[in-house]
Amino acid sequence: MNQYKKSSWIKFLLFSAIGIYVFFINFNVPEYQISIGPWEWGKVAGQSNVLVSHFTNLVKAALFSGNFNAMPFVVWLIGVYSIVDLFLLRPDKFWHTTKVAAVFAVFKVIGFLLLCFAVIELYFGWNPFFMNWFFHPVASLGEKSICQFIMNNILVTICISIPAASLFLPLLVDYGLVDFVGVLVRPIMRPVFKLPGRAAVIMVSAFLGNFSVGHIAVNDQYKSGRMTEREAVVIGTSFSTVSVGFLLVLANNTGLNERGYWNLYFWTAFLITLLVSLIGVRIYPLKQIADAFYPGAEPKPELPIQERLLQVAGEEALKAAENQEALGKRIAYIMKETIGVLGTVASGTAFFATAGVLLYTYTPLVRWVGYVFYPFMRLSIPAPEAVTACTGAAVSFIEVTIPALLVTVGEWSLRTRYMMAVVPVTSIIFLASFVPCLMATDIPVSFKDMVIVWLERMLLSVVITGIFAILLFP
């Protein structure tokens, strides 16, 4: 390793250390509130979290929860970009590839119109009479309107956390850390999960940061020839789960947190996600996807290593650091990619979350779908609670935090509370923002395959989580 420049060592060690600190090291920040003249920021509760989440909270306090409520307008501007992208920048990608892509493009237009109505009502206090359903309180959403729920609970958080994570992402994936860890865990990842070792870092960063971190990181790896189509789809659909922040919301709403089960819930959810993925990668449709590289990319697959594991890991890391562009250029590239993803997420989420909440609130469709899981739910949950739990499992395909709301009020067994906190996480895929985010990347995954993967993962999650529930709460 003596042949590598000192600057390569510095980039690898320093940038990797900063990346680890930003995404993986929890530290406490006490409650605070900032005021700058007339600009009063929102109050941020004291908490232990990773730096990227603290940074997200800071931006949210400055631009949303205080007296300068700019974030809904920012979300709308991002929606404007998605429409410009749709009709002017990349029309062929959305309108002339597949029928599904064209349908999703129409959904984005409808979602943008919903964003327009939301911003007009928020800033000018006016909405047309035919949109009353969008602005009236809904009991199943905790008396929030559909507009409030989607804007406050989903869109604002996503539109802050995605660029915040992307800003620091090059430190984690571009200067040797992914390559170093990838070599060390390669003997485990390839036979167990049929994935390259570098997938482990992306998986953990998504779990601690946000599913969008995983999508953007694996999209970059796929386009640079370091992962195949199958590997990119598997990581995007089966390892890029929701963040710790979402888990905290689910733990709070189900009452697990206040009962002292946070650590138990966090680590078992992580373990169950891995167990479900262990099976999922070996069955249709993920098993059938071709191991083809991104068109035009130079293939850079991981090679098997028989000996000198630590030395090879160091050499791979230093080679990556030495050949990589300057940090500023990498941040600029990732942020450019992020803007495209963000535009689709803003408009797509506005549509899917609205449609999903309407289906859940005003039709029996979600409840009917939930009966698919009833025989499996009954293995671990008593009959009086199983129907509600099945509805929660089905509605998680729409938005991950809604299932927890079903057990917020009333008397529920710990098993049911645990199931409603875990299965939305371990099933991974949901329409509100995950699907638009993944489909905005260049990862070639179809909507049909995502639905099938979700159904498989939910069935497996219900069974495996049920076993854990029986053992943990006898």
C-alpha positions in Angstrom: 0.0 0.0 0.0 3.1 2.2 -0.1 2.4 3.2 -3.7 -0.6 5.3 -2.7 -0.2 9.0 -2.2 -0.4 10.6 1.3 -3.4 12.6 0.0 -5.2 9.3 -0.8 -4.7 8.1 2.8 -6.0 11.5 4.2 -9.1 11.4 1.9 -9.9 7.8 2.9 -9.4 8.2 6.6 -10.7 11.7 7.1 -13.7 11.6 4.8 -14.7 8.1 6.0 -14.4 9.2 9.7 -16.6 12.2 9.0 -19.1 10.1 7.1 -19.3 7.5 9.9 -19.8 10.3 12.4 -22.6 12.0 10.4 -24.6 8.8 9.7 -23.8 6.4 12.5 -22.8 8.1 15.7 -25.6 9.1 18.0 -25.1 12.0 20.4 -27.4 14.0 22.6 -28.6 17.5 21.8 -30.6 19.2 24.6 -33.9 21.0 23.8 -33.3 24.4 22.1 -35.0 27.2 20.3 -33.3 29.9 18.3 -34.4 33.5 17.7 -32.8 35.9 15.2 -34.6 39.2 15.6 -38.2 38.7 14.5 -37.4 35.3 13.1 -38.3 32.8 15.8 -37.5 29.2 15.1 -39.6 26.3 16.3 -38.6 24.5 19.4 -36.6 21.3 18.9 -37.0 18.6 21.6 -33.9 17.2 23.2 -32.9 13.9 21.7 -30.1 11.4 21.0 -29.7 11.0 17.2 -27.2 11.0 14.4 -25.8 14.3 13.0 -27.8 14.2 9.7 -31.0 13.9 11.7 -30.1 16.7 14.0 -29.3 18.8 10.9 -32.8 17.9 9.5 -34.4 19.0 12.8 -32.5 22.3 12.6 -33.7 23.1 9.1 -37.2 22.1 10.0 -37.2 24.4 13.0 -35.9 27.3 10.9 -38.2 26.9 7.9 -41.3 25.1 9.1 -42.2 24.9 12.8 -41.4 28.5 13.7 -42.9 31.7 12.6 -41.3 31.5 9.1 -43.3 28.7 7.5 -41.5 28.5 4.2 -41.3 24.7 3.7 -44.7 24.2 2.1 -43.7 26.8 -0.5 -40.3 25.0 -0.9 -42.2 21.7 -1.4 -44.3 23.5 -4.1 -41.2 24.8 -5.8 -39.8 21.3 -5.9 -43.2 20.2 -7.4 -42.8 22.9 -10.1 -39.4 21.5 -11.0 -41.0 18.0 -11.3 -43.4 19.4 -13.9 -40.6 21.2 -15.8 -38.7 17.9 -15.8 -41.8 16.1 -16.9 -42.5 18.2 -20.0 -39.3 20.0 -20.8 -36.1 18.4 -19.4 -36.7 14.7 -19.7 -40.1 14.1 -21.4 -38.9 10.9 -23.2 -38.1 9.2 -19.9 -41.6 9.8 -18.5 -43.9 9.7 -21.6 -42.2 7.5 -24.2 -40.7 4.5 -22.3 -43.4 2.4 -20.8 -47.2 2.7 -20.3 -46.6 2.5 -16.5 -44.2 5.4 -16.7 -46.7 7.4 -18.6 -49.4 6.6 -16.0 -47.1 7.6 -13.2 -46.4 10.9 -15.1 -50.2 11.6 -15.0 -50.2 10.8 -11.3 -47.4 13.4 -10.8 -49.4 16.1 -12.6 -52.4 15.4 -10.3 -50.1 15.4 -7.3 -48.7 18.8 -8.3 -52.3 20.2 -8.6 -52.9 19.0 -5.1 -49.7 20.8 -4.0 -51.0 24.0 -5.6 -54.4 23.7 -3.7 -52.5 23.0 -0.4 -50.2 26.0 -0.8 -53.0 28.4 -1.7 -55.1 27.3 1.3 -52.1 27.5 3.6 -50.9 30.9 2.6 -54.1 32.6 1.4 -56.8 30.8 3.4 -58.8 29.9 0.4 -59.8 26.6 -1.2 -62.5 25.7 -3.7 -65.7 24.1 -2.4 -65.0 20.9 -4.4 -61.7 20.4 -2.4 -63.4 20.4 1.1 -62.6 16.7 1.5 -58.9 17.6 1.2 -59.0 20.1 4.1 -61.5 18.7 6.5 -60.3 16.9 9.7 -60.3 13.1 9.4 -60.7 11.0 12.6 -58.4 8.2 11.4 -55.6 10.7 10.9 -55.8 12.0 14.5 -58.2 14.8 13.4 -55.8 16.2 10.9 -56.9 17.0 7.4 -55.5 14.9 4.5 -53.6 18.0 3.4 -52.1 18.6 6.9 -51.2 15.0 7.3 -49.4 14.7 4.0 -47.7 18.1 4.1 -46.6 18.0 7.8 -46.0 14.3 8.4 -44.5 13.3 5.0 -43.6 15.9 2.4 -41.9 18.5 4.6 -39.8 15.8 6.4 -38.9 14.1 3.1 -38.0 17.3 1.3 -35.6 18.2 4.1 -34.1 14.8 5.0 -33.3 13.7 1.4 -31.1 16.7 0.4 -29.7 16.8 4.0 -28.6 13.2 3.7 -27.4 13.6 0.1 -25.2 16.5 1.1 -23.1 14.2 3.3 -23.5 11.0 1.3 -20.2 11.3 -0.8 -18.2 11.1 2.4 -19.8 7.7 3.1 -19.7 6.1 -0.3 -17.1 7.8 -2.6 -13.8 7.8 -0.8 -13.1 4.2 0.2 -15.3 3.3 3.2 -17.8 1.4 1.1 -15.0 -0.5 -0.6 -13.1 -1.2 2.7 -16.2 -2.6 4.5 -17.4 -4.3 1.3 -14.2 -6.4 1.2 -14.4 -7.3 4.8 -18.0 -8.5 4.7 -17.8 -9.9 1.2 -17.4 -13.5 2.5 -20.8 -13.1 4.3 -22.9 -10.9 2.0 -22.3 -12.9 -1.2 -23.3 -16.3 0.1 -26.0 -15.2 2.5 -27.7 -12.3 0.6 -26.2 -12.8 -2.9 -25.0 -9.2 -2.8 -21.7 -7.4 -2.9 -20.1 -6.5 0.4 -20.5 -2.8 -0.2 -24.3 -3.3 0.1 -23.9 -3.6 3.9 -22.8 0.0 4.3 -25.7 1.3 2.1 -28.2 -0.8 4.0 -27.0 0.5 7.4 -26.8 4.1 6.2 -30.4 3.9 4.9 -31.6 2.4 8.2 -30.0 5.2 10.1 -30.5 8.0 7.6 -33.5 7.4 5.2 -34.6 5.0 2.5 -33.8 7.8 0.0 -30.1 7.6 1.1 -30.1 3.9 0.0 -31.9 4.7 -3.3 -29.5 7.5 -4.2 -26.4 5.6 -3.1 -27.3 2.4 -4.9 -28.3 4.4 -8.0 -24.8 5.9 -8.1 -23.2 2.5 -7.6 -25.3 1.0 -10.4 -24.7 3.8 -12.9 -20.9 3.6 -12.2 -20.8 -0.1 -12.9 -20.1 -1.3 -9.4 -23.4 -3.1 -9.0 -25.6 -5.1 -11.4 -29.3 -4.5 -12.2 -30.3 -7.4 -9.9 -28.1 -6.1 -7.0 -29.4 -2.6 -7.4 -33.1 -3.7 -7.4 -32.6 -6.0 -4.4 -30.9 -3.3 -2.3 -33.4 -0.7 -3.4 -36.5 -2.8 -2.6 -35.3 -5.1 0.2 -32.6 -3.2 2.2 -33.4 0.5 1.9 -35.8 0.6 4.7 -37.3 3.6 6.5 -35.1 5.5 8.9 -34.7 5.5 12.7 -36.9 8.7 12.7 -39.8 6.7 11.3 -39.2 3.9 13.8 -39.3 6.4 16.6 -42.7 7.7 15.4 -44.0 4.1 15.2 -42.6 3.3 18.7 -44.2 6.4 20.1 -47.6 6.0 18.5 -47.9 2.3 19.4 -46.8 3.0 23.0 -43.7 0.8 22.9 -41.4 3.7 23.7 -43.2 4.8 26.8 -43.2 1.2 28.0 -39.4 0.9 27.7 -39.2 -1.3 24.7 -37.3 1.0 22.3 -34.1 -0.9 22.1 -35.8 -4.3 21.9 -38.1 -2.9 19.1 -35.2 -1.3 17.2 -32.9 -4.3 17.1 -35.5 -6.9 16.4 -37.0 -4.8 13.6 -33.5 -4.6 12.1 -33.0 -8.4 12.5 -36.4 -9.3 11.1 -35.7 -7.1 8.0 -32.6 -9.1 7.4 -34.4 -12.4 7.9 -37.1 -11.5 5.5 -34.6 -10.3 2.9 -32.6 -13.6 3.3 -35.7 -15.4 1.9 -36.8 -12.7 -0.5 -33.6 -12.6 -2.6 -34.1 -16.4 -3.3 -37.6 -16.2 -4.7 -39.5 -14.5 -7.6 -39.2 -11.8 -8.8 -35.9 -10.8 -7.3 -34.3 -14.1 -8.2 -35.2 -13.7 -11.9 -33.6 -10.3 -12.5 -30.6 -10.3 -14.8 -27.1 -9.6 -13.5 -26.6 -6.9 -16.2 -24.6 -3.7 -15.8 -25.9 -0.2 -16.5 -25.8 0.5 -20.3 -22.5 2.3 -21.1 -20.9 1.8 -17.7 -17.6 0.0 -17.3 -18.3 -3.1 -15.2 -16.4 -3.0 -11.8 -17.7 -6.1 -10.0 -16.4 -7.2 -6.7 -13.9 -10.1 -7.0 -13.7 -13.1 -4.7 -10.9 -12.8 -2.1 -9.3 -15.9 -0.6 -6.6 -14.4 1.6 -5.0 -11.2 3.0 -8.6 -9.8 3.5 -7.6 -6.7 5.6 -4.7 -5.8 3.2 -6.9 -6.1 0.1 -9.7 -4.0 1.9 -7.1 -1.2 2.5 -5.9 -1.3 -1.1 -9.4 -1.2 -2.5 -10.3 1.8 -0.3 -7.1 3.7 -1.2 -7.6 3.0 -4.9 -11.1 4.4 -4.7 -10.0 7.5 -2.8 -7.1 8.2 -5.2 -9.2 7.8 -8.4 -12.3 9.8 -7.1 -13.1 13.4 -8.1 -12.8 16.3 -5.7 -15.3 16.3 -2.9 -17.0 19.5 -4.2 -17.6 17.9 -7.6 -19.0 14.7 -6.0 -21.4 16.7 -3.8 -22.5 18.8 -6.8 -23.2 15.6 -8.7 -25.1 13.9 -5.9 -27.2 17.0 -5.3 -28.0 17.2 -9.0 -29.2 13.6 -8.9 -31.1 14.3 -5.7 -33.1 17.2 -7.3 -34.4 14.9 -9.9 -35.4 12.3 -7.3 -36.9 15.0 -5.0 -39.1 16.4 -7.8 -40.7 13.0 -8.4 -41.1 12.4 -4.7 -42.9 15.7 -4.0 -45.6 15.3 -6.7 -45.7 11.5 -6.6 -46.1 11.4 -2.8 -48.9 14.1 -2.9 -50.9 11.9 -5.2 -50.2 8.4 -3.7 -50.6 9.5 -0.1 -53.9 11.3 -0.9 -55.3 8.4 -2.9 -54.2 5.9 -0.2 -55.8 7.9 2.6 -59.0 8.2 0.7 -59.1 4.5 0.0 -58.4 3.7 3.6 -60.9 6.2 5.1 -63.8 6.0 2.7 -63.8 2.5 1.2 -63.6 -1.1 2.5 -60.9 -1.9 0.0 -57.9 -1.8 2.4 -59.8 -3.9 4.9 -60.6 -6.5 2.3 -56.9 -6.7 1.2 -56.0 -7.1 4.9 -58.0 -10.3 5.1 -55.2 -11.9 3.0 -53.0 -11.8 6.1 -55.7 -12.9 8.6 -54.7 -16.6 8.9 -51.1 -15.6 9.5 -52.0 -12.9 12.0 -54.1 -15.4 14.0 -50.9 -17.4 14.7 -49.8 -14.7 17.1 -52.6 -12.2 17.8 -56.0 -12.9 19.4 -59.0 -12.9 17.1 -60.6 -9.6 18.4 -57.4 -7.7 17.5 -56.4 -9.7 14.4 -58.8 -7.8 12.0 -57.4 -4.4 13.0 -53.9 -5.7 12.7 -54.6 -7.0 9.2 -56.0 -3.6 8.2 -52.8 -2.1 9.6 -50.7 -4.5 7.5 -52.6 -3.6 4.3 -52.6 0.1 4.9 -48.8 0.2 5.4 -48.5 -0.2 1.7 -50.0 3.3 1.5 -48.0 5.0 4.3 -45.9 3.5 7.0 -47.1 5.6 10.0 -50.8 5.0 9.6 -50.9 1.4 11.1 -49.6 2.7 14.4 -52.5 5.2 14.6 -54.9 2.2 14.7 -53.6 1.2 18.2 -52.9 4.7 19.6 -56.3 4.8 21.4 -57.8 2.0 23.4 -56.6 -1.2 25.1 -54.4 -3.4 22.9 -52.1 -6.3 23.7 -48.4 -5.8 23.5 -48.2 -8.3 20.7 -50.5 -6.3 18.5 -48.7 -3.0 19.3 -45.4 -4.7 18.5 -46.8 -6.1 15.2 -48.1 -2.6 14.1 -44.7 -1.1 14.8 -42.6 -3.8 13.1 -44.3 -5.0 9.9 -44.5 -1.5 8.3 -40.7 -1.3 8.6 -39.8 -4.8 7.6 -42.1 -4.9 4.5 -40.2 -1.7 3.4 -42.2 -0.7 0.2 -45.0 1.9 0.5 -46.7 4.2 -2.0 -46.5 7.5 -0.2 -42.9 8.3 -0.9 -40.8 5.1 -1.2 -42.2 4.1 -4.6 -41.9 7.6 -6.2 -38.4 7.9 -4.9 -37.2 4.6 -6.2 -38.9 5.1 -9.6 -37.2 8.5 -9.9 -33.8 6.7 -10.1 -32.3 4.8 -13.0 -32.7 1.5 -11.1 -34.8 -0.6 -13.5 -37.5 -1.8 -11.2 -41.2 -2.2 -12.4 -44.2 -1.2 -10.3 -45.6 -4.8 -10.7 -42.4 -6.2 -9.2 -42.6 -3.8 -6.3 -46.2 -4.8 -5.5 -45.2 -8.5 -5.6 -42.1 -7.9 -3.4 -44.2 -6.0 -0.9 -46.8 -8.8 -0.7 -44.1 -11.4 -0.2 -42.3 -9.3 2.4 -45.5 -8.6 4.3 -46.5 -12.2 4.5 -43.0 -13.2 5.7 -43.0 -10.2 8.1 -46.3 -11.2 9.6 -45.1 -14.8 10.2 -41.6 -14.0 11.5 -42.7 -11.0 13.5 -45.4 -13.1 15.0 -42.9 -15.6 16.2 -40.8 -12.8 17.8 -44.0 -11.4 19.4 -44.9 -14.8 20.9 -41.4 -15.2 22.3 -41.0 -11.6 23.6 -44.6 -11.2 25.0 -45.8 -14.6 26.2 
